[in-house]
Amino acid sequence: MMSADQPSATAGERPGRIDAVPVRHPWRWVAVGVVLLLAAMFVHMLLTNEAFEWSFVFDVMFRPPVLRGLLIGTLLVTVLAMVIGVGLGVLLAVMRLSPNPVLSTVAFGFVWFFRAVPRLVLLTIMGALGILFQEGLSFGFPFDQQLLGLLGIDGEWRFLTLDPNQVFSGIAGGAIGLGLSEAAYMAEIARAGILSVDRGQTEAAEALGMDRSLTMRRIVLPQAMRVIVPPTGNELISMVKDTSLLVGLPLNTELFFQLQSIGSRTFKVFPVLVAACLWYLIICTVLMIGQYYLERYFNRGYGGRTRAEAPVVSGSGPGGAVAGSALTSGGDGA
């Protein structure tokens, strides 16, 4: 049996105040010193090495052919290719998840092919597709000549004929080639985002009478954007850099091609490469900033708390106090 003086004895045996000493990390300062030394050496090389020829670099960056290649071959093709890639990729993702075996098989075959073929090879093939349409790229009724031939009529039901060499070797060919390749990757990104949404959301929408299309547009895709946006931003940045592969078509109204041409004419190869790096760094930096704010917009309601929560006490006893403490010290809660 415990005596009455035991609590006081226990209280007297409690240790005094602990003077905690923070753990020292001397190697961190060593790493900081090494990094600063390397940074200083790099900056010194940039400022003192005459091979950079900074005056020529800044001059060539703003020459009219370079700016035209930047606007048309780099920025315009990037926008067109991403529109094709994102739109077709979301459609392919929905097809992959469809219970229809034909749609899912077609989507899988598309993703399998365009993920396997390198983009430079794909763009080179796009530039040579004119050999398949030597009489022109025509749009009209399928098998029109064959059907009219069965009726003894010599004619065709076609309303538009284009020159395939101009279509597949220009801006359209580059946008289509990069867009189809991008669609294969965006299909997997969109599919992962759709699968990240809890199945209960779809079941609740079906219980409210929504069909599959409305549920996908209004319920699933808005919640999946939180997962889709970050890798899509990375794909956009990669697409900007992959426009340098348009030389495979070949397309001459492109940033890197124009800078290389200037370097070949002036025999100043390294400075024009530095100019190309600076343009790509500027464009990708702007896109990264936009991606940051877009991710923050779609992450609303997720992650850490945005405001302090008042304690919730479910009762006056010890159980109520514990419940209130748990709710206030936890994360976002239910």
BAKOLVO-997240 format. One record per atom (N, C-alpha, C): x, y, z; residue in one letter. Coordinates in pm, whole numbers, padded with zeros to 5 digits, always signed. Layout:
N
XYZA...
This chain:
334
+00084-00119+00000M+00000+00000+00000M+00088+00124+00000M+00045+00226-00085M+00124+00347-00099M+00103+00437+00020M+00211+00498+00067S+00202+00590+00179S+00169+00729+00130S+00130+00817+00221A+00088+00951+00183A+00203+01038+00138A+00328+01008+00183D+00440+01093+00146D+00510+01050+00018D+00461+00944-00046Q+00524+00898-00169Q+00516+00998-00284Q+00402+01067-00307P+00399+01165-00417P+00500+01276-00400P+00517+01327-00279S+00615+01433-00259S+00756+01384-00282S+00782+01260-00243A+00915+01204-00267A+00942+01189-00417A+00840+01146-00487T+00856+01131-00633T+00879+01265-00700T+00804+01367-00652A+00823+01500-00710A+00961+01554-00680A+01016+01520-00564G+01149+01568-00531G+01257+01502-00613G+01231+01381-00662E+01331+01308-00740E+01330+01345-00888E+01240+01434-00929R+01235+01472-01070R+01362+01548-01109R+01414+01525-01231P+01537+01594-01272P+01510+01742-01296P+01614+01821-01287G+01600+01964-01309G+01590+01999-01456G+01602+02124-01485R+01591+02171-01623R+01708+02119-01707R+01670+02071-01825I+01771+02014-01915I+01817+02123-02011I+01945+02153-02012D+02001+02250-02105D+02041+02176-02232D+01949+02177-02330A+01973+02105-02456A+02074+02183-02542A+02172+02114-02590V+02275+02172-02677V+02247+02127-02819V+02228+02220-02911P+02200+02179-03050P+02316+02101-03108P+02281+02005-03193V+02382+01924-03259V+02457+02009-03361V+02586+02003-03354R+02667+02081-03447R+02692+02001-03575R+02693+02072-03687H+02714+02009-03817H+02830+02079-03887H+02951+02046-03849P+03065+02116-03911P+03078+02089-04060P+03037+01969-04105W+03054+01937-04246W+02958+02017-04335W+02851+02067-04275R+02763+02154-04353R+02837+02280-04396R+02911+02337-04304W+02987+02457-04338W+03096+02427-04439W+03154+02307-04431V+03252+02267-04531V+03187+02259-04669V+03065+02198-04673A+02995+02187-04801A+02958+02325-04855A+02916+02416-04765V+02884+02552-04808V+03006+02621-04866V+03120+02603-04801G+03243+02664-04852G+03282+02610-04988G+03268+02479-05007V+03301+02419-05138V+03208+02472-05246V+03078+02479-05215V+02981+02528-05314V+03010+02674-05350V+03038+02757-05249L+03068+02898-05277L+03196+02912-05359L+03295+02829-05331L+03419+02834-05408L+03395+02797-05554L+03317+02689-05576L+03287+02649-05714L+03204+02754-05786L+03109+02816-05714A+03028+02921-05776A+03113+03041-05814A+03207+03078-05728A+03295+03190-05758A+03383+03160-05879A+03432+03037-05888M+03513+02999-06003M+03431+03003-06132M+03304+02960-06123F+03219+02959-06243F+03188+03102-06288F+03154+03189-06194V+03127+03329-06229V+03251+03395-06287V+03368+03366-06229H+03493+03422-06281H+03518+03377-06424H+03486+03251-06454M+03504+03201-06590M+03408+03272-06686M+03284+03294-06643L+03187+03361-06729L+03230+03503-06762L+03291+03571-06666L+03324+03712-06684L+03458+03733-06753L+03548+03641-06741T+03684+03664-06791T+03720+03583-06915T+03649+03475-06943N+03684+03391-07058N+03633+03457-07187N+03726+03488-07277E+03690+03558-07399E+03616+03471-07499E+03612+03341-07477A+03544+03253-07572A+03393+03273-07571A+03338+03329-07464F+03193+03350-07459F+03149+03461-07555F+03232+03566-07570E+03198+03676-07659E+03056+03727-07631E+03035+03780-07513W+02902+03818-07469W+02837+03923-07558W+02913+04015-07611S+02855+04116-07699S+02794+04051-07823S+02863+03951-07878F+02809+03880-07994F+02689+03794-07954F+02693+03736-07835V+02582+03653-07788V+02454+03734-07780V+02459+03851-07714F+02339+03933-07699F+02296+03994-07833F+02390+04017-07922D+02354+04069-08053D+02279+03964-08136D+02327+03840-08134V+02266+03736-08215V+02132+03690-08158V+02113+03708-08030M+01986+03665-07969M+01867+03743-08023M+01888+03866-08065F+01776+03952-08105F+01777+03985-08254F+01844+03903-08331R+01838+03922-08475R+01703+03874-08529R+01650+03940-08633P+01514+03907-08682P+01493+03759-08716P+01585+03689-08784P+01559+03547-08812P+01550+03463-08684P+01629+03498-08583V+01625+03423-08458V+01493+03447-08385V+01449+03573-08381L+01322+03604-08315L+01205+03539-08389L+01212+03535-08521R+01107+03468-08598R+01106+03319-08570R+01223+03259-08563G+01230+03117-08527G+01180+03090-08387G+01208+03185-08295L+01159+03171-08158L+01006+03174-08153L+00946+03268-08224L+00801+03283-08218L+00727+03172-08293L+00778+03135-08410I+00706+03038-08493I+00747+02894-08461I+00873+02864-08476G+00917+02726-08462G+00922+02677-08319G+00941+02767-08222T+00952+02723-08083T+00822+02743-08007T+00776+02868-07997L+00659+02896-07915L+00530+02848-07981L+00510+02880-08109L+00386+02841-08176L+00372+02690-08186L+00479+02623-08226V+00473+02476-08236V+00451+02414-08098V+00511+02472-07995T+00489+02420-07859T+00342+02429-07821T+00280+02544-07846V+00139+02561-07810V+00051+02464-07889V+00072+02456-08020L-00010+02367-08103L+00010+02221-08064L+00133+02181-08042A+00160+02042-08006A+00099+02007-07871A+00105+02099-07774M+00047+02071-07642M-00106+02068-07648M-00166+02152-07732V-00312+02146-07748V-00352+02010-07804V-00281+01965-07907I-00310+01832-07963I-00281+01723-07861I-00168+01733-07792G-00128+01629-07698G-00220+01618-07579G-00257+01731-07519V-00342+01728-07400V-00483+01682-07436V-00539+01740-07543G-00675+01702-07582G-00685+01555-07619G-00594+01510-07704L-00597+01370-07745L-00557+01277-07631L-00466+01324-07545G-00423+01240-07433G-00535+01214-07334G-00614+01316-07302V-00729+01295-07211V-00829+01200-07274V-00854+01217-07405L-00946+01126-07473L-00895+00983-07469L-00766+00964-07493L-00708+00829-07488L-00714+00771-07347L-00696+00854-07245A-00704+00805-07108A-00845+00755-07075A-00945+00829-07120V-01083+00785-07099V-01109+00656-07175V-01053+00646-07296M-01069+00522-07374M-01000+00405-07307M-00882+00427-07249R-00812+00319-07180R-00892+00266-07062R-00966+00354-06995L-01044+00314-06878L-01184+00271-06914L-01218+00274-07042S-01352+00237-07084S-01373+00086-07073S-01495+00043-07036P-01523-00102-07035P-01533-00161-07174P-01539-00077-07277N-01544-00124-07415N-01407-00177-07455N-01396-00306-07486P-01262-00361-07518P-01203-00304-07646P-01286-00263-07742V-01234-00207-07866V-01166-00073-07839V-01233+00015-07763L-01176+00146-07732L-01049+00132-07650L-01050+00047-07549S-00931+00032-07465S-00814-00028-07544S-00842-00120-07636T-00735-00180-07716T-00675-00079-07813T-00761+00001-07877V-00712+00104-07969V-00625+00206-07895V-00671+00248-07777A-00594+00345-07698A-00460+00287-07656A-00460+00162-07614F-00335+00098-07574F-00238+00088-07691F-00289+00053-07810G-00202+00043-07928G-00142+00178-07965G-00221+00285-07956F-00170+00419-07985F-00058+00455-07887F-00083+00437-07758V+00017+00471-07657V+00142+00386-07675V+00124+00258-07703W+00239+00168-07722W+00327+00214-07836W+00267+00252-07949F+00346+00289-08068F+00419+00420-08047F+00347+00525-08006F+00408+00657-08002F+00499+00677-07881F+00487+00594-07781R+00586+00600-07672R+00714+00527-07711R+00706+00435-07805A+00823+00356-07843A+00910+00425-07947A+00851+00510-08030V+00925+00574-08139V+00986+00705-08089V+01117+00722-08101P+01179+00850-08060P+01124+00966-08142P+01121+01083-08081R+01059+01198-08147R+01138+01243-08269R+01269+01234-08263L+01347+01272-08381L+01316+01180-08498L+01306+01050-08470V+01271+00954-08576V+01130+00982-08627V+01038+01011-08535L+00900+01038-08575L+00890+01163-08663L+00963+01268-08627L+00960+01390-08708L+01025+01367-08844L+01129+01286-08849T+01191+01255-08978T+01094+01177-09066T+01019+01085-09007I+00917+01010-09083I+00807+01105-09132I+00768+01200-09046M+00666+01296-09086M+00711+01375-09209M+00837+01413-09212G+00887+01487-09326G+00892+01406-09454G+00894+01274-09443A+00900+01187-09562A+00765+01126-09597A+00658+01163-09528L+00527+01102-09555L+00470+01140-09691L+00526+01243-09754G+00477+01281-09886G+00486+01171-09988G+00578+01075-09966I+00594+00965-10062I+00472+00874-10063I+00393+00875-09955L+00273+00792-09950L+00154+00857-10020L+00161+00986-10044F+00049+01058-10104F+00100+01136-10227F+00148+01063-10328Q+00208+01127-10444Q+00106+01201-10528Q-00021+01164-10520E-00125+01234-10594E-00191+01344-10511E-00141+01368-10391G-00197+01471-10305G-00269+01412-10185G-00277+01490-10080L-00349+01449-09959L-00493+01496-09972L-00584+01402-09999S-00722+01435-10033S-00815+01403-09917S-00921+01483-09907F-01025+01464-09806F-01159+01453-09878F-01235+01350-09845G-01364+01330-09910G-01427+01200-09867G-01507+01140-09955F-01578+01016-09924F-01482+00899-09934F-01477+00810-09835P-01384+00696-09842P-01417+00603-09960P-01313+00555-10026F-01323+00461-10138F-01416+00516-10247F-01406+00645-10271D-01497+00707-10368D-01472+00657-10510D-01347+00648-10550Q-01317+00605-10686Q-01358+00460-10708Q-01337+00375-10608Q-01374+00235-10621Q-01526+00218-10630Q-01598+00293-10545L-01744+00280-10549L-01801+00335-10679L-01748+00448-10725L-01795+00502-10852L-01757+00412-10969L-01641+00344-10957G-01601+00251-11063G-01696+00134-11074G-01750+00087-10959L-01847-00021-10964L-01974+00021-11037L-02004+00151-11032L-02122+00203-11100L-02093+00245-11244L-01968+00226-11287G-01931+00262-11422G-01911+00411-11440G-01879+00482-11331I-01859+00626-11337I-01714+00657-11308I-01654+00739-11392D-01517+00780-11372D-01517+00918-11305D-01488+00920-11174G-01491+01046-11100G-01447+01024-10957G-01466+01126-10876E-01426+01118-10737E-01513+01211-10654E-01529+01176-10526W-01604+01257-10430W-01506+01314-10328W-01430+01412-10368R-01330+01473-10281R-01346+01624-10287R-01344+01686-10170F-01370+01830-10164F-01245+01911-10133F-01132+01845-10098L-01010+01919-10066L-00888+01832-10093L-00790+01886-10161T-00664+01816-10189T-00549+01909-10156T-00458+01862-10072L-00345+01943-10027L-00214+01881-10073L-00111+01964-10078D+00023+01916-10111D+00084+01853-09986D+00107+01722-09985P+00158+01657-09863P+00296+01706-09822P+00378+01746-09918N+00512+01794-09883N+00505+01924-09803N+00410+02010-09835Q+00394+02133-09760Q+00330+02108-09624Q+00239+02011-09618V+00170+01984-09491V+00263+01919-09390V+00333+01815-09432F+00412+01736-09339F+00552+01791-09316F+00596+01886-09398S+00731+01941-09381S+00731+02080-09321S+00615+02132-09283G+00608+02266-09230G+00568+02268-09083G+00510+02381-09043I+00466+02398-08905I+00363+02293-08867I+00270+02265-08959A+00165+02167-08930A+00225+02029-08904A+00322+01990-08986G+00384+01860-08965G+00456+01849-08832G+00528+01957-08794G+00595+01955-08664G+00497+01949-08548G+00389+02027-08557A+00289+02027-08450A+00219+01892-08440A+00187+01833-08556I+00119+01703-08554I+00212+01595-08499I+00337+01594-08546G+00430+01490-08499G+00456+01499-08350G+00489+01618-08301L+00513+01633-08157L+00385+01614-08077L+00271+01658-08133G+00144+01643-08062G+00104+01497-08045G+00121+01416-08149L+00088+01274-08138L+00179+01204-08038L+00307+01239-08040S+00399+01181-07943S+00362+01223-07801S+00326+01350-07784E+00290+01399-07652E+00161+01337-07603E+00069+01309-07693A-00059+01250-07654A-00040+01114-07586A+00061+01039-07630A+00085+00909-07569A+00128+00924-07423A+00211+01023-07394Y+00254+01045-07257Y+00142+01108-07173Y+00068+01203-07233M-00040+01267-07160M-00152+01168-07129M-00169+01066-07212A-00271+00964-07184A-00241+00892-07053A-00114+00859-07030E-00078+00792-06905E-00087+00887-06787E-00051+01013-06807I-00062+01111-06698I-00207+01132-06660I-00293+01150-06761A-00435+01171-06733A-00498+01046-06673A-00457+00930-06718R-00512+00806-06661R-00474+00792-06514R-00350+00827-06480A-00309+00822-06339A-00389+00921-06256A-00415+01040-06311G-00494+01138-06238G-00637+01092-06216G-00697+01032-06318I-00834+00983-06305I-00841+00871-06202I-00744+00782-06204L-00745+00671-06108L-00718+00718-05966L-00659+00836-05949S-00634+00886-05815S-00760+00936-05745S-00866+00960-05821V-00992+01005-05762V-01065+00884-05704V-01112+00898-05583D-01177+00787-05515D-01299+00740-05593D-01318+00609-05598R-01429+00550-05670R-01564+00597-05614R-01566+00630-05486G-01689+00676-05425G-01743+00804-05487G-01654+00888-05543Q-01699+01010-05610Q-01784+00976-05732Q-01740+00878-05809T-01816+00836-05927T-01948+00771-05886T-01943+00689-05782E-02066+00625-05737E-02168+00726-05687E-02120+00829-05618A-02211+00934-05570A-02272+01010-05687A-02192+01037-05790A-02245+01107-05907A-02348+01021-05980A-02321+00891-05989E-02419+00803-06052E-02548+00796-05971E-02534+00801-05839A-02654+00800-05755A-02739+00925-05775A-02675+01036-05815L-02748+01160-05842L-02806+01164-05982L-02780+01060-06061G-02836+01053-06196G-02746+01106-06304G-02619+01135-06275M-02526+01184-06378M-02481+01069-06467M-02471+01095-06597D-02417+00993-06686D-02265+00993-06680D-02202+00902-06756R-02057+00886-06747R-01984+01010-06796R-02033+01070-06905S-01966+01188-06959S-01973+01306-06863S-02090+01331-06806L-02106+01442-06714L-02026+01420-06587L-02023+01298-06540T-01944+01266-06421T-01796+01291-06444T-01748+01255-06563M-01607+01274-06594M-01574+01422-06601M-01662+01503-06661R-01634+01645-06680R-01649+01725-06551R-01750+01695-06471R-01784+01780-06358R-01731+01728-06224R-01705+01599-06214I-01666+01541-06085I-01522+01490-06087I-01490+01403-06182V-01362+01332-06178V-01246+01421-06224V-01256+01479-06343L-01144+01557-06398L-01107+01678-06311L-01204+01755-06256P-01161+01866-06168P-01079+01821-06049P-01111+01704-05991Q-01032+01654-05879Q-00901+01592-05925Q-00901+01537-06045A-00778+01475-06097A-00674+01579-06138A-00716+01705-06157M-00622+01807-06202M-00507+01827-06104M-00532+01803-05976R-00426+01818-05876R-00310+01723-05905R-00341+01607-05961V-00238+01508-05995V-00186+01530-06137V-00271+01581-06225I-00235+01593-06366I-00146+01714-06392I-00169+01825-06322V-00102+01951-06354V+00051+01944-06340V+00108+01892-06229P+00255+01893-06218P+00327+01821-06332P+00292+01697-06364P+00363+01634-06478P+00331+01699-06611P+00212+01759-06625T+00181+01828-06750T+00270+01951-06766T+00296+02021-06656G+00390+02133-06662G+00529+02087-06704G+00571+01973-06653N+00701+01920-06695N+00701+01884-06844N+00590+01828-06892E+00581+01794-07033E+00584+01919-07120E+00522+02028-07073L+00526+02153-07149L+00669+02206-07160L+00742+02201-07050I+00881+02246-07053I+00965+02156-07144I+00940+02028-07139S+01012+01936-07229S+00977+01963-07375S+00851+01999-07399M+00810+02026-07537M+00883+02147-07594M+00903+02250-07511V+00978+02367-07556V+01117+02325-07603V+01181+02240-07529K+01316+02197-07565K+01316+02101-07685K+01209+02020-07695D+01203+01924-07805D+01174+01989-07940D+01133+02116-07941T+01117+02182-08070T+01249+02195-08145T+01360+02182-08075S+01489+02183-08144S+01506+02061-08234S+01419+01960-08218L+01425+01841-08303L+01353+01860-08436L+01290+01977-08456L+01219+02001-08580L+01311+02004-08700L+01440+02006-08676V+01536+01997-08786V+01519+01865-08862V+01457+01765-08798G+01433+01637-08864G+01331+01644-08975G+01247+01750-08981L+01143+01757-09085L+01199+01775-09227L+01280+01872-09262P+01342+01976-09179P+01259+02104-09180P+01267+02181-09070L+01199+02309-09057L+01302+02414-09022L+01313+02517-09106N+01418+02617-09083N+01372+02735-08999N+01241+02755-08983T+01193+02866-08900T+01183+02819-08755T+01296+02790-08697E+01303+02740-08560E+01426+02801-08493E+01418+02825-08364L+01521+02899-08290L+01659+02836-08304L+01673+02710-08270F+01805+02647-08269F+01862+02636-08410F+01775+02610-08508F+01823+02600-08646F+01879+02734-08693F+01811+02842-08662Q+01857+02974-08703Q+01990+03010-08636Q+02001+02979-08507L+02126+03009-08437L+02241+02924-08491L+02215+02799-08522Q+02319+02716-08581Q+02363+02768-08717Q+02266+02817-08794S+02301+02872-08927S+02391+02994-08912S+02361+03079-08815I+02446+03196-08792I+02585+03153-08748I+02592+03053-08661G+02722+03003-08616G+02803+02944-08729G+02736+02876-08825S+02808+02818-08938S+02861+02926-09031S+02785+03035-09048R+02829+03142-09137R+02941+03226-09076R+02934+03248-08945T+03032+03336-08880T+03147+03260-08816T+03141+03127-08817F+03243+03041-08754F+03254+03070-08604F+03146+03114-08544K+03140+03135-08398K+03035+03040-08342K+03074+02915-08329V+02979+02810-08292V+02942+02819-08144V+03043+02835-08059F+03015+02833-07914F+02927+02950-07869F+02951+03074-07912P+02863+03183-07866P+02717+03164-07905P+02689+03109-08024V+02549+03090-08062V+02485+02979-07979V+02564+02882-07936L+02510+02779-07845L+02476+02840-07710L+02559+02933-07664V+02527+03003-07540V+02400+03085-07555V+02382+03149-07671A+02260+03224-07696A+02137+03134-07694A+02149+03015-07752A+02037+02921-07749A+02004+02880-07605A+02107+02853-07526C+02084+02817-07385C+02013+02929-07310C+02052+03053-07335L+01989+03165-07266L+01842+03177-07303L+01807+03159-07430W+01666+03167-07469W+01585+03056-07406W+01638+02934-07406Y+01565+02822-07345Y+01552+02841-07194Y+01655+02897-07130L+01648+02923-06987L+01540+03027-06956L+01531+03131-07037I+01431+03235-07013I+01290+03178-07028I+01267+03105-07137I+01133+03051-07162I+01094+02952-07053I+01183+02861-07018C+01150+02758-06918C+01133+02818-06780C+01207+02924-06749T+01190+02989-06619T+01051+03050-06607T+01005+03116-06713V+00870+03173-06712V+00765+03063-06696V+00784+02952-06766L+00688+02842-06756L+00690+02778-06617L+00807+02770-06555M+00814+02714-06420M+00741+02801-06319M+00751+02933-06335I+00679+03022-06245I+00528+03005-06263I+00484+02998-06388G+00342+02975-06413G+00295+02841-06359G+00379+02738-06373Q+00344+02607-06320Q+00328+02611-06169Q+00413+02687-06101Y+00406+02696-05955Y+00270+02752-05910Y+00229+02862-05973Y+00102+02923-05934Y-00017+02836-05974Y-00006+02766-06085L-00115+02678-06127L-00128+02559-06032L-00015+02504-05989E-00021+02395-05891E-00080+02443-05759E-00042+02562-05718R-00096+02614-05593R-00247+02636-05602R-00295+02674-05720Y-00439+02694-05738Y-00515+02562-05725Y-00465+02458-05790F-00535+02329-05786F-00510+02252-05657F-00413+02294-05576N-00388+02228-05448N-00467+02289-05333N-00556+02382-05363R-00637+02440-05257R-00720+02332-05189R-00717+02333-05055G-00791+02233-04979G-00713+02108-04948G-00588+02098-04998Y-00504+01981-04971Y-00380+02026-04896Y-00314+01933-04832G-00190+01963-04761G-00216+02023-04625G-00128+02117-04582G-00134+02175-04448G-00254+02265-04431G-00286+02297-04304R-00398+02384-04274R-00365+02527-04314R-00469+02597-04356T-00451+02737-04395T-00489+02832-04283T-00557+02785-04180R-00594+02870-04068R-00603+02785-03943R-00593+02851-03826A-00600+02778-03700A-00742+02731-03676A-00753+02612-03623E-00883+02556-03593E-00909+02563-03444E-01032+02596-03409A-01069+02604-03268A-01081+02464-03212A-01042+02444-03088P-01055+02312-03028P-01200+02271-03016P-01224+02145-03041V-01359+02089-03032V-01361+01993-02914V-01445+02022-02818V-01456+01940-02698V-01592+01873-02700V-01590+01742-02702S-01715+01668-02712S-01779+01641-02578S-01708+01670-02471G-01766+01644-02340G-01686+01714-02233G-01737+01712-02111S-01670+01780-02002S-01569+01693-01930S-01569+01564-01960G-01479+01473-01891G-01346+01462-01961G-01263+01370-01915P-01131+01352-01978P-01141+01312-02124P-01245+01233-02159G-01259+01190-02299G-01281+01308-02391G-01364+01405-02349G-01388+01522-02431G-01263+01604-02451G-01183+01621-02348A-01060+01698-02361A-00964+01631-02457A-00954+01498-02453V-00863+01426-02543V-00910+01440-02686V-01043+01433-02707A-01095+01446-02844A-01066+01584-02900A-01085+01686-02820G-01056+01821-02867G-00910+01840-02898G-00822+01784-02815S-00678+01797-02839S-00637+01726-02967S-00698+01610-02993A-00662+01536-03113A-00703+01611-03239A-00822+01674-03237L-00868+01744-03356L-00786+01869-03385L-00741+01935-03280T-00668+02058-03304T-00523+02033-03338T-00468+01921-03296S-00326+01895-03324S-00305+01812-03449S-00411+01765-03513G-00396+01681-03630G-00377+01765-03754G-00392+01697-03869G-00374+01765-03997G-00504+01828-04043G-00542+01798-04167D-00661+01856-04224D-00788+01797-04164D-00777+01681-04108G-00894+01615-04053G-00972+01547-04161G-01096+01504-04122A-01177+01432-04219A-01228+01531-04317A
